[in-house]
Amino acid sequence: MSPEGIFRCRRIACVRCWAWPTAAGISCFSRGMTAGQCSCMPGNARAGSRDSMRDTRAERGTFLTIALPLYAWAAAMLAVSSVPGSRLPAVSLWQWDKLAHVFEYAVLALLLVRFVTIRWEAPPGRVWLIVLPIGTGYGALDELHQMLIPGRMCTWQDLVADSAGVVLGIAVMFLIRRWRGR
């Protein structure tokens, strides 16, 4: 089987231009084309056409509104967890620390639900099966990362708070969608 045959899926980007499928789910692979036949190649019928430019603008807009906030939030979480323990403000209450974990992972889960639903076209009823392991796994990696930072430590209580935040974020997103009638 050729490499093109392996990757024939409407969710795979073009190997040359990294263009994602359009809203209709059409990409060069779903049409059975290779990268050389994609509209990104000069001389092809759709290259430079209004349709291809509109698709590119829509994909860029989707990236800016769906993927970029997720990546930025995950990077901000990593940056905050990289701060040495000596530079952190003293927190007098144990609960405030755990509430911060719940909040940051609830926001991560909200962004992940949007990303998985829109970019990966996951069925709405199954999104939690994807988001829960990704969010909890990111929390586990974050806790392991903190072991390498001076003055920080990895605790199972933080991981439980991270997981609770992911569950809360998923629940909030489903409540919002139910309220909107989606």
C-alpha positions in Angstrom: 0.0 0.0 0.0 1.3 3.4 -0.9 1.9 6.1 1.8 -0.9 8.1 0.2 -3.3 5.2 0.8 -2.4 4.9 4.4 -3.2 8.5 5.1 -6.5 8.8 3.2 -8.5 10.4 5.9 -10.4 13.6 5.9 -8.8 14.6 9.2 -5.2 14.6 7.9 -3.5 17.7 6.7 -1.9 18.0 3.3 1.7 16.9 3.6 3.0 19.9 1.6 1.0 22.9 2.7 -0.4 21.5 6.0 -3.8 22.7 4.9 -6.5 21.1 7.1 -9.8 19.8 5.7 -12.4 22.4 5.0 -15.7 22.6 6.9 -17.2 20.2 4.4 -14.4 17.7 5.3 -12.7 17.9 2.0 -8.9 17.7 1.8 -6.5 16.5 -0.8 -6.4 13.1 0.8 -10.2 12.6 1.0 -10.3 13.3 -2.8 -7.7 10.7 -3.3 -5.0 13.2 -4.3 -1.3 13.2 -3.3 0.5 16.4 -2.2 1.5 17.0 -5.8 -2.1 17.2 -6.9 -3.3 19.4 -4.0 -4.6 22.9 -4.7 -1.5 24.2 -2.9 0.6 23.3 -5.9 1.2 26.0 -8.6 -0.5 25.2 -11.8 -3.4 23.2 -10.3 -6.9 24.3 -11.1 -7.8 25.5 -7.6 -4.4 27.0 -6.7 -4.8 30.7 -6.0 -8.6 30.6 -6.7 -11.0 32.4 -4.4 -12.2 29.0 -3.1 -8.7 28.0 -2.0 -8.0 31.4 -0.5 -11.4 31.3 1.4 -10.5 27.8 2.7 -7.1 29.1 3.8 -8.7 32.1 5.6 -11.3 29.9 7.3 -8.6 27.4 8.4 -6.4 30.3 9.7 -9.4 31.7 11.5 -10.2 28.3 13.0 -6.6 28.0 14.2 -6.7 31.5 15.8 -10.0 30.9 17.6 -9.8 27.3 18.5 -6.2 26.0 18.6 -4.2 29.0 19.6 -6.0 29.7 22.9 -5.5 26.0 23.8 -1.8 26.1 23.0 -1.4 29.5 24.8 -3.2 28.3 27.9 -1.1 25.0 28.0 2.1 27.1 27.6 1.0 29.5 30.3 0.3 26.6 32.7 3.8 25.2 31.9 5.4 28.5 32.5 3.7 29.0 35.9 4.7 25.5 37.0 8.3 26.2 36.0 8.6 29.0 38.6 10.9 27.9 41.5 9.2 27.4 44.8 11.2 30.2 46.5 9.6 32.8 44.1 6.0 31.6 44.8 3.8 33.7 47.1 3.1 32.1 50.4 -0.4 30.6 50.5 -1.8 30.3 53.9 -4.7 28.0 53.0 -4.3 24.6 51.5 -7.6 25.0 49.7 -6.6 28.0 47.6 -3.8 26.0 46.0 -6.2 23.2 45.1 -8.8 25.7 43.8 -6.1 27.2 41.6 -5.4 23.7 40.2 -9.1 23.0 39.6 -9.6 26.4 37.9 -6.6 26.1 35.5 -7.5 22.5 34.5 -11.2 23.4 34.1 -10.2 26.1 31.6 -7.9 23.6 29.9 -10.7 21.1 29.6 -13.1 23.8 28.2 -10.5 24.6 25.5 -9.8 21.0 24.8 -13.5 20.2 24.4 -13.8 23.0 21.8 -10.7 21.8 20.0 -11.6 18.1 19.9 -15.2 18.8 18.8 -14.3 21.3 16.1 -10.9 20.2 14.8 -11.1 16.5 15.2 -14.8 16.3 14.5 -15.4 14.0 17.5 -19.0 13.0 18.2 -20.3 15.2 21.1 -21.2 12.3 23.3 -17.7 10.8 23.1 -15.7 14.0 23.6 -15.1 13.3 27.2 -13.4 10.0 26.3 -10.8 12.0 24.5 -10.5 15.1 26.8 -10.4 13.3 30.1 -7.2 11.3 29.4 -5.5 14.2 27.6 -6.2 16.6 30.4 -5.4 14.2 33.2 -2.2 13.1 31.3 -1.1 16.8 30.9 -1.7 17.2 34.7 0.4 14.1 35.5 3.2 15.4 33.2 3.0 18.8 34.8 3.3 17.3 38.3 6.3 15.2 37.1 7.8 18.3 35.6 7.5 20.1 39.0 9.8 17.5 40.5 12.6 19.0 38.4 12.0 22.5 39.6 13.8 23.6 42.8 11.4 24.1 45.7 8.5 22.4 43.9 7.2 18.9 44.5 4.9 16.4 42.9 1.9 15.5 45.0 -1.0 13.2 44.3 -3.4 15.8 45.8 -2.5 18.2 43.1 -3.1 15.5 40.5 -6.5 14.8 42.0 -7.3 18.5 41.9 -6.1 18.7 38.2 -8.3 15.7 37.3 -11.3 17.3 39.2 -10.7 20.5 37.2 -10.8 18.5 33.9 -14.0 16.8 34.9 -15.5 20.2 36.0 -14.5 21.7 32.6 -16.1 18.9 30.6 -19.3 19.1 32.7 -19.5 22.9 32.3 -19.1 22.6 28.5 -21.8 20.0 28.2 -24.1 22.1 30.4 -23.4 25.1 28.1 -24.2 23.1 25.0 -27.3 21.6 26.5 -28.5 25.1 27.5 -27.8 26.4 24.0 -29.6 23.4 22.5 -26.7 21.8 20.6 
